[in-house]
Structure formats: C-alpha cells, structure tokens
Amino acid sequence: MESQMTIENRYCGPLDSGNGGYTCGLLANFLEGTAEVTLRHPPPINTPMTVKREKDRLVLYNEDALIAEAIQAELDMIPPNPPTFEAASISTMKEEDLTDHYFPNCFVCGPKRGVGDGLRIFPGPVKGENYIAAVWIPDSSLSDKTGYIKNEIIWAALDCPSGWAIVHEKMRFIILGRLVVQILNKIRPGEECIVMGWTLSEVGRKIHSGTAIYSAGGQLYAKGKATWIEFKQT
C-alpha cells in the first residue's frame, strides 16, 4: 500500500507546518476505528507526502523524513461529564484575551482566523471544575460528501483543547507528540458542541491530557488522549 497525503495551508498550526491534530486525523483515515498517531517531525504545508504500510503500522514520509506513524488502538478513558452549553459559553475565551497566543494563525485555536476559516475553539476554565471548555459550532465547509463533519476535523478539534488544559494550569511551551482518538458519533454542521480538555499525568517532559467533544445535550461524540512534550527553557 502506498498513497499520497497533502496538508493544505488552511490547516496549519504554526504558519509553516500542519496542525498536529489535523495531520494525525488525515493519517488515521487510512485505518479503521480508534487510532494512535505519533508525530515525529513537523508536517510540512502544501507538500505531497507518502503514506506507506510497514508491518502493523502506517508511516508518513516527506521524502526520506519520517513525519508520523499510526497504529490501531483502544481508548478506555472515561471523560468527565460536560458542563452545560451555557457554562461552556461563559468559559469560552474572547479573542481579545488571546493577544499572547504562540500560534495566532492556528487552524483550531488561532484568534487571527476568521469565522468560517479556522475553528476558533478558545477553551477556558469552568468555574468549580478541573477542566477547561469551549463551545464550537462547526460550519458546512468542514463536512464530507455524506454531510457529516470530516474525521480529521474532529481530530483537530480535540487537539488544541488538550494542550490548553496544560498551559492554563502553568504556562509552558509544549508540542503535540501523540494523539489517540475514538470517534463514537458523527457530527453535523451547525450542531452546538462542547469541547473539553483536562490534565491526566506528567512524567518528565511528557504531559498527558484528555479531551472530548459533547453535544449541547450531553451526548459524547468523540474522545482523545494526548501526549505533549515540553521544551525546557535554556
């Protein structure tokens, strides 16, 4: 098996590389069910890359550079109960609160991305809870031919909130290393969604966090577990 995969510049994290969750989701589309994707190098923008099968894993190469690898996985994590849509609306940060954003053009959480362009998911702390949350209403440009939101968009929406959960507790520079996602229910454009993130554990420079998407009525659409790598200041 050998296929091609390209990340368009709309789906950037930093300006010169793809959003981690979106990249993971694109690669996971070549597998069935729950997948674990590990990022090895920043994925380039607008560059045809090669997807190959090597034994029990899929690998993504940019020429000879290994960008990511994916395997089928399980995810038995139980997410916290979500806040109400009203509470998530209150916790959603405003664009003016994100002036110090490291990657202001990020497809998922960048405040410089306009409505209908980026996802504009800006999670903030929920009063009385140990998680962060934001509201998200996906638009029709994010849907596939079946009318549902694309899987890679769901992966992207799960990415940044898991990182924000970490930096809301303590400001630090982190980069996504691994993401495991299980999609349980499809999402339609225009649905009112709640996106959550919470910390799980920390070992050395690796920080683990959880993330989930719920409907406004509390139906679990998707969940994920992320591993972030902290860059120590020197």
C-alpha positions in Angstrom: 0.0 0.0 0.0 1.3 3.5 -0.9 -0.8 6.7 -1.0 -0.3 10.4 -1.1 -1.3 13.0 1.5 -1.0 16.8 1.5 -1.9 19.3 4.2 -3.3 22.5 2.7 -2.2 25.8 4.3 -5.6 26.4 5.7 -4.9 23.6 8.2 -1.7 25.0 9.8 -0.7 25.0 13.4 2.4 27.2 13.2 2.4 29.0 9.8 4.9 26.7 8.3 3.6 23.3 9.4 0.3 21.4 9.7 -1.9 21.4 12.8 -1.0 18.3 14.8 -4.5 17.0 15.3 -5.5 17.6 11.7 -2.4 15.8 10.5 -3.0 12.9 12.8 -6.6 12.7 11.7 -5.7 12.6 8.0 -3.3 9.7 8.6 -5.8 7.9 10.8 -8.3 8.0 8.0 -6.2 5.1 6.4 -7.1 2.9 9.4 -10.4 1.6 10.8 -11.7 2.6 14.2 -9.7 4.1 17.1 -6.2 5.1 16.1 -3.0 6.2 17.8 -0.8 8.6 15.8 2.7 9.7 16.8 4.3 12.8 15.3 8.0 12.5 14.7 8.7 15.8 12.8 6.7 18.9 12.0 4.4 18.1 9.0 5.1 20.5 6.0 2.4 22.5 4.4 1.4 22.1 0.7 3.8 19.3 0.2 2.8 15.9 -1.1 3.8 13.2 1.4 3.8 9.4 1.1 1.8 7.1 3.3 3.1 3.5 3.4 2.3 0.4 5.4 5.2 -1.1 7.3 4.1 -4.3 9.1 1.4 -3.3 11.6 1.7 0.4 11.3 1.2 3.2 8.7 4.0 5.7 8.2 4.0 9.1 6.7 7.2 10.3 4.9 8.2 13.6 3.4 10.9 12.2 1.1 13.2 10.3 3.5 12.0 12.1 6.7 9.6 10.2 8.9 6.8 12.6 9.8 4.3 10.4 11.6 3.2 6.8 12.3 -0.2 5.4 13.1 -1.5 2.1 14.6 -4.9 0.8 15.6 -5.5 1.3 19.3 -8.0 1.2 22.1 -9.1 4.1 24.4 -10.9 3.1 27.6 -10.7 6.5 29.2 -14.0 7.8 30.6 -14.3 11.6 30.1 -15.8 13.9 32.8 -19.4 14.9 32.5 -19.6 18.0 30.3 -20.7 21.4 31.5 -23.9 22.9 30.2 -23.7 24.7 26.9 -24.4 27.9 28.8 -21.5 27.2 31.2 -19.2 26.4 28.3 -20.2 29.6 26.6 -19.2 31.5 29.7 -15.8 29.7 29.9 -15.0 30.3 26.2 -12.3 32.9 26.0 -12.7 36.1 23.9 -10.4 36.9 21.0 -9.0 39.9 22.9 -7.9 37.6 25.7 -5.5 35.8 23.4 -3.1 38.5 22.4 -0.1 36.4 23.6 -1.0 33.4 21.6 2.1 31.5 20.4 0.4 30.5 17.1 -2.3 33.1 16.4 -3.0 31.6 12.9 -3.6 28.0 14.2 -6.5 26.4 12.4 -8.1 25.2 15.6 -7.4 27.9 18.3 -5.8 30.8 16.5 -7.6 34.1 17.2 -6.5 35.6 13.9 -8.5 33.0 11.9 -11.9 34.3 10.8 -15.3 32.8 11.3 -15.7 30.1 8.6 -11.9 29.8 8.2 -10.5 28.5 11.4 -12.4 26.5 14.1 -11.9 29.3 16.7 -12.1 27.0 19.7 -11.0 29.1 22.6 -11.4 27.0 25.8 -11.2 28.5 29.3 -11.6 27.3 32.9 -15.0 26.2 34.0 -16.0 27.5 37.5 -15.8 24.8 40.1 -14.4 22.1 37.7 -10.9 20.8 36.9 -11.3 21.0 33.2 -11.5 23.7 30.5 -14.3 24.0 27.9 -15.4 26.0 24.9 -18.4 26.0 22.6 -18.0 25.0 19.0 -20.5 25.1 16.1 -18.8 23.6 13.0 -19.8 25.0 9.6 -20.6 23.2 6.4 -17.1 23.8 4.9 -15.9 21.1 7.3 -18.2 18.4 6.1 -17.6 15.4 3.8 -19.8 14.1 1.0 -22.1 12.3 3.5 -23.0 15.6 5.2 -21.1 15.0 8.4 -18.0 16.7 9.8 -14.8 15.1 8.5 -13.0 12.8 10.9 -9.8 14.9 10.5 -11.6 18.0 11.6 -12.8 16.1 14.8 -9.2 15.1 15.5 -8.2 18.7 15.0 -10.9 20.0 17.4 -9.7 17.5 20.0 -6.0 18.6 19.7 -5.7 22.1 21.0 -8.0 21.9 24.0 -5.9 19.1 25.4 -2.9 21.5 25.2 -4.8 24.5 26.6 -5.7 22.3 29.6 -2.0 22.1 30.4 -1.0 25.7 29.8 -4.0 27.1 31.7 -2.6 25.3 34.8 1.0 26.5 34.2 2.4 28.5 31.2 4.9 26.4 29.3 6.0 25.7 25.7 4.7 22.4 24.6 4.3 20.5 21.3 1.9 17.6 20.5 3.7 14.2 20.4 0.9 11.7 20.2 -2.8 11.6 20.0 -5.2 8.7 20.4 -8.8 9.3 19.3 -12.1 7.4 19.3 -15.0 8.8 17.3 -18.2 7.5 18.7 -20.8 9.6 16.9 -20.8 11.7 13.8 -21.4 15.5 14.0 -23.5 17.5 11.6 -22.7 21.1 10.5 -24.4 23.7 12.7 -24.6 21.4 15.8 -23.9 23.1 19.1 -20.9 21.3 20.6 -18.9 21.5 23.8 -15.2 20.8 23.6 -13.3 20.0 26.7 -9.7 19.4 27.9 -8.2 18.2 31.2 -4.8 17.1 32.5 -4.1 13.5 33.4 -0.5 13.0 34.4 3.1 14.2 33.9 6.3 12.2 33.6 9.5 14.1 32.9 8.9 16.3 29.8 5.8 14.2 28.8 2.4 15.6 29.9 -0.7 13.6 29.3 -4.1 15.1 28.9 -7.7 14.2 27.9 -10.1 15.8 25.5 -13.7 15.3 24.4 -16.5 16.6 22.3 -20.1 16.5 23.5 -23.3 17.7 22.1 -25.1 20.5 23.9 -27.4 17.8 25.3 -24.5 15.8 26.7 -24.0 13.1 24.0 -20.4 12.1 23.7 -19.3 12.5 20.1 -15.5 11.8 20.4 -12.7 11.5 23.0 -9.0 11.6 22.9 -5.8 11.2 24.9 -2.9 13.4 24.1 0.8 13.3 24.9 2.5 16.7 24.9 6.3 17.3 25.0 7.6 20.3 27.0 10.5 22.3 25.7 12.6 23.3 28.6 13.9 26.9 28.5 17.7 27.3 28.5 
